[in-house]
């Protein structure tokens, strides 16, 4: 632990998110898709973004409309481009619900995508 510095003009790129997705094409539309073995990262990003938006958003109507729009687009993308559709959709929907509820169960993505390993 130590001093925290704010450097507003810097960009942080997380190692895992810097990797490009796999290109998929449907009806001449190209989309970079996240491989199934890395899809668990999607949960944390969505959940945390929704939680932060709910907590700090000044225009709640725009916030809720925005997350609904993003959720619908994500589900459509999974339906058109990805494998393991039901598990991916379940993960995405749970990320939004958990973000809204403030649920921070960090084992949940593994349970959704891979089942209980216990």
OpenMM code with the backbone's topology and positions (N, CA, C; nanometers):
from openmm import Vec3, app, unit

residues = "UNK UNK UNK UNK UNK UNK UNK UNK UNK UNK UNK UNK UNK UNK UNK UNK UNK UNK UNK UNK UNK UNK UNK UNK UNK UNK UNK UNK UNK UNK UNK UNK UNK UNK UNK UNK UNK UNK UNK UNK UNK UNK UNK UNK UNK UNK UNK UNK UNK UNK UNK UNK UNK UNK UNK UNK UNK UNK UNK UNK UNK UNK UNK UNK UNK UNK UNK UNK UNK UNK UNK UNK UNK UNK UNK UNK UNK UNK UNK UNK UNK UNK UNK UNK UNK UNK UNK UNK UNK UNK UNK UNK UNK UNK UNK UNK UNK UNK UNK UNK UNK UNK UNK UNK UNK UNK UNK UNK UNK UNK UNK UNK UNK UNK UNK UNK UNK UNK".split()
positions = [
    Vec3(0.0854, -0.1165, 0.0000),
    Vec3(0.0000, 0.0000, 0.0000),
    Vec3(0.0901, 0.1229, 0.0000),
    Vec3(0.0414, 0.2224, -0.0627),
    Vec3(0.1195, 0.3448, -0.0675),
    Vec3(0.0369, 0.4579, -0.1223),
    Vec3(0.1054, 0.5601, -0.1637),
    Vec3(0.0401, 0.6791, -0.2170),
    Vec3(-0.0221, 0.6480, -0.3537),
    Vec3(-0.1411, 0.7014, -0.3758),
    Vec3(-0.2092, 0.6835, -0.5038),
    Vec3(-0.1979, 0.8137, -0.5813),
    Vec3(-0.1556, 0.8046, -0.7051),
    Vec3(-0.1412, 0.9219, -0.7903),
    Vec3(-0.2456, 0.9202, -0.9001),
    Vec3(-0.3017, 1.0347, -0.9301),
    Vec3(-0.3947, 1.0487, -1.0411),
    Vec3(-0.3191, 1.1119, -1.1571),
    Vec3(-0.3124, 1.0385, -1.2686),
    Vec3(-0.2462, 1.0882, -1.3885),
    Vec3(-0.3488, 1.0787, -1.5013),
    Vec3(-0.4307, 1.1846, -1.5196),
    Vec3(-0.5453, 1.1766, -1.6095),
    Vec3(-0.5137, 1.1547, -1.7572),
    Vec3(-0.3945, 1.1875, -1.8039),
    Vec3(-0.3661, 1.1725, -1.9467),
    Vec3(-0.2975, 1.0398, -1.9795),
    Vec3(-0.2975, 0.9453, -1.8864),
    Vec3(-0.2359, 0.8146, -1.9092),
    Vec3(-0.3422, 0.7100, -1.9371),
    Vec3(-0.3057, 0.6108, -2.0160),
    Vec3(-0.3949, 0.5000, -2.0486),
    Vec3(-0.3321, 0.3725, -1.9953),
    Vec3(-0.4127, 0.2929, -1.9264),
    Vec3(-0.3669, 0.1645, -1.8751),
    Vec3(-0.4311, 0.0555, -1.9601),
    Vec3(-0.3484, -0.0330, -2.0113),
    Vec3(-0.3989, -0.1452, -2.0894),
    Vec3(-0.3702, -0.2713, -2.0095),
    Vec3(-0.4762, -0.3410, -1.9688),
    Vec3(-0.4599, -0.4649, -1.8950),
    Vec3(-0.4100, -0.5731, -1.9903),
    Vec3(-0.3174, -0.6536, -1.9427),
    Vec3(-0.2544, -0.7562, -2.0252),
    Vec3(-0.3567, -0.8461, -2.0943),
    Vec3(-0.4557, -0.8949, -2.0204),
    Vec3(-0.5540, -0.9865, -2.0777),
    Vec3(-0.6427, -0.9190, -2.1812),
    Vec3(-0.6816, -0.7941, -2.1577),
    Vec3(-0.7736, -0.7282, -2.2506),
    Vec3(-0.7025, -0.6728, -2.3744),
    Vec3(-0.5717, -0.6680, -2.3727),
    Vec3(-0.4983, -0.6151, -2.4871),
    Vec3(-0.4956, -0.7124, -2.6047),
    Vec3(-0.5247, -0.8399, -2.5767),
    Vec3(-0.5231, -0.9391, -2.6837),
    Vec3(-0.6464, -0.9232, -2.7710),
    Vec3(-0.6253, -0.9356, -2.8999),
    Vec3(-0.7362, -0.9219, -2.9955),
    Vec3(-0.8242, -1.0463, -2.9924),
    Vec3(-0.9491, -1.0255, -3.0304),
    Vec3(-1.0428, -1.1369, -3.0387),
    Vec3(-1.0268, -1.2113, -3.1703),
    Vec3(-1.1064, -1.3144, -3.1840),
    Vec3(-1.1067, -1.3937, -3.3071),
    Vec3(-1.2044, -1.3317, -3.4058),
    Vec3(-1.1627, -1.3087, -3.5299),
    Vec3(-1.2560, -1.2504, -3.6272),
    Vec3(-1.3602, -1.3530, -3.6726),
    Vec3(-1.4855, -1.3140, -3.6704),
    Vec3(-1.5965, -1.3965, -3.7188),
    Vec3(-1.6771, -1.3123, -3.8157),
    Vec3(-1.7366, -1.3783, -3.9152),
    Vec3(-1.8149, -1.3063, -4.0160),
    Vec3(-1.9535, -1.3688, -4.0250),
    Vec3(-2.0567, -1.2828, -4.0272),
    Vec3(-2.1943, -1.3260, -4.0457),
    Vec3(-2.2624, -1.2238, -4.1353),
    Vec3(-2.3173, -1.2673, -4.2470),
    Vec3(-2.3825, -1.1786, -4.3448),
    Vec3(-2.2927, -1.0598, -4.3816),
    Vec3(-2.1693, -1.0915, -4.4132),
    Vec3(-2.0687, -0.9925, -4.4540),
    Vec3(-2.0321, -0.8927, -4.3453),
    Vec3(-2.0720, -0.9173, -4.2220),
    Vec3(-2.0369, -0.8286, -4.1108),
    Vec3(-1.9301, -0.8972, -4.0265),
    Vec3(-1.8181, -0.8291, -4.0082),
    Vec3(-1.7058, -0.8837, -3.9332),
    Vec3(-1.7133, -0.8356, -3.7883),
    Vec3(-1.6829, -0.9266, -3.6964),
    Vec3(-1.6841, -0.8937, -3.5545),
    Vec3(-1.5698, -0.9673, -3.4858),
    Vec3(-1.4969, -0.8980, -3.4001),
    Vec3(-1.3924, -0.9630, -3.3218),
    Vec3(-1.4582, -1.0224, -3.1977),
    Vec3(-1.4432, -1.1517, -3.1788),
    Vec3(-1.5113, -1.2227, -3.0713),
    Vec3(-1.4104, -1.2747, -2.9687),
    Vec3(-1.4522, -1.2818, -2.8453),
    Vec3(-1.3669, -1.3297, -2.7373),
    Vec3(-1.3756, -1.4822, -2.7323),
    Vec3(-1.2611, -1.5506, -2.7325),
    Vec3(-1.2640, -1.6965, -2.7234),
    Vec3(-1.3304, -1.7416, -2.5926),
    Vec3(-1.3905, -1.8578, -2.5938),
    Vec3(-1.4645, -1.9077, -2.4784),
    Vec3(-1.3765, -1.9170, -2.3537),
    Vec3(-1.2515, -1.9583, -2.3693),
    Vec3(-1.1643, -1.9736, -2.2524),
    Vec3(-1.1225, -1.8401, -2.1906),
    Vec3(-1.1489, -1.7290, -2.2566),
    Vec3(-1.1203, -1.5956, -2.2018),
    Vec3(-1.2484, -1.5167, -2.1726),
    Vec3(-1.3628, -1.5785, -2.1988),
    Vec3(-1.4895, -1.5061, -2.1882),
    Vec3(-1.5231, -1.4663, -2.0449),
    Vec3(-1.4674, -1.5357, -1.9462),
    Vec3(-1.4927, -1.5023, -1.8060),
    Vec3(-1.4525, -1.3587, -1.7740),
    Vec3(-1.3560, -1.3052, -1.8466),
    Vec3(-1.3138, -1.1662, -1.8238),
    Vec3(-1.4268, -1.0674, -1.8527),
    Vec3(-1.5139, -1.1039, -1.9447),
    Vec3(-1.6274, -1.0184, -1.9801),
    Vec3(-1.7146, -0.9901, -1.8586),
    Vec3(-1.7339, -1.0913, -1.7754),
    Vec3(-1.8188, -1.0765, -1.6568),
    Vec3(-1.7694, -0.9616, -1.5695),
    Vec3(-1.6416, -0.9608, -1.5358),
    Vec3(-1.5881, -0.8598, -1.4445),
    Vec3(-1.5982, -0.7196, -1.5025),
    Vec3(-1.5652, -0.7061, -1.6298),
    Vec3(-1.5734, -0.5742, -1.6928),
    Vec3(-1.7146, -0.5197, -1.6939),
    Vec3(-1.8108, -0.6023, -1.7345),
    Vec3(-1.9509, -0.5582, -1.7405),
    Vec3(-2.0061, -0.5307, -1.6018),
    Vec3(-1.9851, -0.6259, -1.5095),
    Vec3(-2.0377, -0.6090, -1.3732),
    Vec3(-1.9858, -0.4804, -1.3093),
    Vec3(-1.8560, -0.4586, -1.3182),
    Vec3(-1.7959, -0.3417, -1.2536),
    Vec3(-1.8398, -0.2121, -1.3203),
    Vec3(-1.8517, -0.2130, -1.4519),
    Vec3(-1.8959, -0.0933, -1.5233),
    Vec3(-2.0399, -0.0577, -1.4864),
    Vec3(-2.1267, -0.1583, -1.4776),
    Vec3(-2.2659, -0.1341, -1.4392),
    Vec3(-2.2719, -0.0817, -1.2956),
    Vec3(-2.1960, -0.1421, -1.2058),
    Vec3(-2.1961, -0.0983, -1.0663),
    Vec3(-2.1493, 0.0463, -1.0544),
    Vec3(-2.0408, 0.0795, -1.1229),
    Vec3(-1.9899, 0.2173, -1.1195),
    Vec3(-2.0895, 0.3148, -1.1814),
    Vec3(-2.1497, 0.2743, -1.2924),
    Vec3(-2.2484, 0.3602, -1.3574),
    Vec3(-2.3687, 0.3859, -1.2689),
    Vec3(-2.4162, 0.2824, -1.2036),
    Vec3(-2.5311, 0.2990, -1.1143),
    Vec3(-2.4965, 0.3906, -0.9977),
    Vec3(-2.3774, 0.3739, -0.9463),
    Vec3(-2.3359, 0.4519, -0.8290),
    Vec3(-2.3086, 0.5984, -0.8635),
    Vec3(-2.2462, 0.6251, -0.9779),
    Vec3(-2.1983, 0.7599, -1.0062),
    Vec3(-2.2693, 0.8311, -1.1210),
    Vec3(-2.3571, 0.7642, -1.1916),
    Vec3(-2.4255, 0.8263, -1.3041),
    Vec3(-2.5138, 0.9413, -1.2561),
    Vec3(-2.5088, 1.0517, -1.3279),
    Vec3(-2.5928, 1.1667, -1.2912),
    Vec3(-2.7254, 1.1637, -1.3657),
    Vec3(-2.7308, 1.0951, -1.4794),
    Vec3(-2.8557, 1.0830, -1.5553),
    Vec3(-2.8957, 0.9358, -1.5575),
    Vec3(-2.9789, 0.8968, -1.4620),
    Vec3(-3.0151, 0.7558, -1.4454),
    Vec3(-3.0900, 0.7002, -1.5662),
    Vec3(-3.1741, 0.7811, -1.6287),
    Vec3(-3.2481, 0.7339, -1.7463),
    Vec3(-3.1519, 0.6957, -1.8582),
    Vec3(-3.0551, 0.7805, -1.8869),
    Vec3(-2.9542, 0.7494, -1.9892),
    Vec3(-2.8714, 0.6273, -1.9501),
    Vec3(-2.8400, 0.6166, -1.8220),
    Vec3(-2.7620, 0.5023, -1.7745),
    Vec3(-2.8368, 0.3715, -1.8005),
    Vec3(-2.9624, 0.3626, -1.7559),
    Vec3(-3.0387, 0.2393, -1.7726),
    Vec3(-3.0674, 0.2102, -1.9198),
    Vec3(-3.0945, 0.3118, -1.9987),
    Vec3(-3.1140, 0.2909, -2.1417),
    Vec3(-2.9859, 0.2398, -2.2058),
    Vec3(-2.8735, 0.2964, -2.1661),
    Vec3(-2.7438, 0.2548, -2.2214),
    Vec3(-2.7095, 0.1110, -2.1892),
    Vec3(-2.7332, 0.0688, -2.0637),
    Vec3(-2.6992, -0.0697, -2.0303),
    Vec3(-2.7963, -0.1675, -2.0978),
    Vec3(-2.9220, -0.1279, -2.1133),
    Vec3(-3.0171, -0.2142, -2.1836),
    Vec3(-2.9769, -0.2310, -2.3300),
    Vec3(-2.9380, -0.1215, -2.3926),
    Vec3(-2.8943, -0.1246, -2.5323),
    Vec3(-2.7688, -0.2118, -2.5484),
    Vec3(-2.6737, -0.1957, -2.4595),
    Vec3(-2.5502, -0.2744, -2.4658),
    Vec3(-2.5776, -0.4220, -2.4396),
    Vec3(-2.6657, -0.4505, -2.3451),
    Vec3(-2.7016, -0.5891, -2.3157),
    Vec3(-2.7648, -0.6561, -2.4380),
    Vec3(-2.8582, -0.5878, -2.5008),
    Vec3(-2.9252, -0.6431, -2.6197),
    Vec3(-2.8250, -0.6668, -2.7324),
    Vec3(-2.7379, -0.5708, -2.7564),
    Vec3(-2.6367, -0.5868, -2.8618),
    Vec3(-2.5422, -0.7028, -2.8315),
    Vec3(-2.5060, -0.7185, -2.7054),
    Vec3(-2.4166, -0.8282, -2.6663),
    Vec3(-2.4814, -0.9631, -2.6899),
    Vec3(-2.6076, -0.9759, -2.6510),
    Vec3(-2.6795, -1.1020, -2.6684),
    Vec3(-2.6954, -1.1340, -2.8169),
    Vec3(-2.7282, -1.0345, -2.8968),
    Vec3(-2.7396, -1.0558, -3.0414),
    Vec3(-2.6049, -1.1004, -3.0996),
    Vec3(-2.4971, -1.0375, -3.0558),
    Vec3(-2.3636, -1.0766, -3.1020),
    Vec3(-2.3324, -1.2209, -3.0690),
    Vec3(-2.3666, -1.2636, -2.9479),
    Vec3(-2.3437, -1.4033, -2.9086),
    Vec3(-2.4261, -1.4971, -2.9967),
    Vec3(-2.5519, -1.4629, -3.0195),
    Vec3(-2.6388, -1.5474, -3.1011),
    Vec3(-2.5854, -1.5614, -3.2436),
    Vec3(-2.5364, -1.4528, -3.3000),
    Vec3(-2.4901, -1.4554, -3.4389),
    Vec3(-2.3513, -1.5153, -3.4575),
    Vec3(-2.2612, -1.4951, -3.3613),
    Vec3(-2.1204, -1.5236, -3.3864),
    Vec3(-2.0564, -1.6329, -3.3004),
    Vec3(-2.1074, -1.6598, -3.1817),
    Vec3(-2.0309, -1.7374, -3.0843),
    Vec3(-2.0806, -1.8802, -3.0646),
    Vec3(-1.9938, -1.9611, -3.0080),
    Vec3(-2.0296, -2.0952, -2.9633),
    Vec3(-2.0740, -2.0864, -2.8164),
    Vec3(-2.1205, -2.1949, -2.7600),
    Vec3(-2.1638, -2.1982, -2.6200),
    Vec3(-2.2573, -2.0819, -2.5873),
    Vec3(-2.3549, -2.0626, -2.6729),
    Vec3(-2.4426, -1.9450, -2.6673),
    Vec3(-2.5143, -1.9276, -2.5338),
    Vec3(-2.5764, -2.0344, -2.4829),
    Vec3(-2.6547, -2.0210, -2.3597),
    Vec3(-2.5684, -1.9837, -2.2399),
    Vec3(-2.4527, -2.0443, -2.2285),
    Vec3(-2.3630, -2.0101, -2.1161),
    Vec3(-2.3108, -1.8677, -2.1281),
    Vec3(-2.2778, -1.8261, -2.2488),
    Vec3(-2.2298, -1.6879, -2.2681),
    Vec3(-2.3390, -1.5874, -2.2348),
    Vec3(-2.4602, -1.6140, -2.2815),
    Vec3(-2.5711, -1.5218, -2.2540),
    Vec3(-2.5994, -1.5176, -2.1043),
    Vec3(-2.5983, -1.6335, -2.0402),
    Vec3(-2.6203, -1.6383, -1.8949),
    Vec3(-2.5143, -1.5569, -1.8219),
    Vec3(-2.3892, -1.5672, -1.8646),
    Vec3(-2.2813, -1.4915, -1.8013),
    Vec3(-2.3029, -1.3415, -1.8180),
    Vec3(-2.3364, -1.2985, -1.9382),
    Vec3(-2.3567, -1.1558, -1.9638),
    Vec3(-2.4728, -1.1017, -1.8814),
    Vec3(-2.5854, -1.1719, -1.8820),
    Vec3(-2.7030, -1.1260, -1.8071),
    Vec3(-2.6715, -1.1205, -1.6576),
    Vec3(-2.6024, -1.2219, -1.6066),
    Vec3(-2.5646, -1.2217, -1.4658),
    Vec3(-2.4698, -1.1081, -1.4307),
    Vec3(-2.3814, -1.0730, -1.5225),
    Vec3(-2.2906, -0.9608, -1.4973),
    Vec3(-2.3690, -0.8313, -1.4777),
    Vec3(-2.4697, -0.8082, -1.5616),
    Vec3(-2.5511, -0.6870, -1.5486),
    Vec3(-2.6330, -0.6887, -1.4199),
    Vec3(-2.6946, -0.8027, -1.3896),
    Vec3(-2.7749, -0.8130, -1.2674),
    Vec3(-2.6872, -0.7942, -1.1441),
    Vec3(-2.5724, -0.8592, -1.1421),
    Vec3(-2.4833, -0.8469, -1.0270),
    Vec3(-2.4295, -0.7048, -1.0121),
    Vec3(-2.4030, -0.6381, -1.1228),
    Vec3(-2.3597, -0.4989, -1.1158),
    Vec3(-2.4675, -0.4101, -1.0565),
    Vec3(-2.5914, -0.4329, -1.0968),
    Vec3(-2.7032, -0.3536, -1.0431),
    Vec3(-2.7263, -0.3816, -0.8952),
    Vec3(-2.7070, -0.5070, -0.8542),
    Vec3(-2.7297, -0.5454, -0.7147),
    Vec3(-2.6066, -0.5242, -0.6261),
    Vec3(-2.4909, -0.5017, -0.6869),
    Vec3(-2.3677, -0.4887, -0.6095),
    Vec3(-2.3185, -0.6229, -0.5572),
    Vec3(-2.3440, -0.7288, -0.6312),
    Vec3(-2.2997, -0.8626, -0.5928),
    Vec3(-2.1605, -0.8863, -0.6512),
    Vec3(-2.0625, -0.9110, -0.5649),
    Vec3(-1.9247, -0.9278, -0.6094),
    Vec3(-1.8728, -1.0685, -0.5808),
    Vec3(-1.9465, -1.1683, -0.6260),
    Vec3(-1.9070, -1.3088, -0.6149),
    Vec3(-1.8112, -1.3396, -0.7296),
    Vec3(-1.6827, -1.3389, -0.7009),
    Vec3(-1.5829, -1.3538, -0.8067),
    Vec3(-1.5665, -1.4963, -0.8575),
    Vec3(-1.6323, -1.5920, -0.7968),
    Vec3(-1.6290, -1.7306, -0.8459),
    Vec3(-1.7434, -1.7586, -0.9430),
    Vec3(-1.8379, -1.6680, -0.9516),
    Vec3(-1.9576, -1.6899, -1.0327),
    Vec3(-1.9281, -1.7144, -1.1814),
    Vec3(-1.8386, -1.6390, -1.2451),
    Vec3(-1.8126, -1.6646, -1.3878),
    Vec3(-1.7661, -1.8072, -1.4146),
    Vec3(-1.6821, -1.8608, -1.3277),
    Vec3(-1.6352, -1.9989, -1.3461),
    Vec3(-1.7512, -2.0976, -1.3328),
    Vec3(-1.8395, -2.0742, -1.2373),
    Vec3(-1.9539, -2.1642, -1.2201),
    Vec3(-2.0461, -2.1599, -1.3419),
    Vec3(-2.0666, -2.0411, -1.3965),
    Vec3(-2.1558, -2.0278, -1.5119),
    Vec3(-2.0953, -2.0937, -1.6359),
    Vec3(-1.9690, -2.0645, -1.6637),
    Vec3(-1.9078, -2.1121, -1.7876),
    Vec3(-1.8623, -2.2576, -1.7814),
    Vec3(-1.8162, -2.3016, -1.6649),
    Vec3(-1.7538, -2.4323, -1.6586),
    Vec3(-1.8217, -2.5276, -1.5592),
    Vec3(-1.9250, -2.4814, -1.4895),
    Vec3(-1.9928, -2.5650, -1.3905),
    Vec3(-1.9111, -2.5730, -1.2632),
    Vec3(-1.9679, -2.6313, -1.1616),
    Vec3(-1.8935, -2.6478, -1.0354),
    Vec3(-1.7818, -2.7474, -1.0546),
    Vec3(-1.6619, -2.7061, -1.0162),
    Vec3(-1.5467, -2.7954, -1.0290),
    Vec3(-1.5203, -2.8689, -0.8981),
    Vec3(-1.6044, -2.8481, -0.7975),
    Vec3(-1.5841, -2.9109, -0.6663),
    Vec3(-1.6397, -3.0503, -0.6641),
] * unit.nanometer
topology = app.Topology()
chain = topology.addChain("A")
for resn in residues:
    res = topology.addResidue(resn, chain)
    for name in ("N", "CA", "C"):
        topology.addAtom(name, app.Element.getBySymbol(name[0]), res)
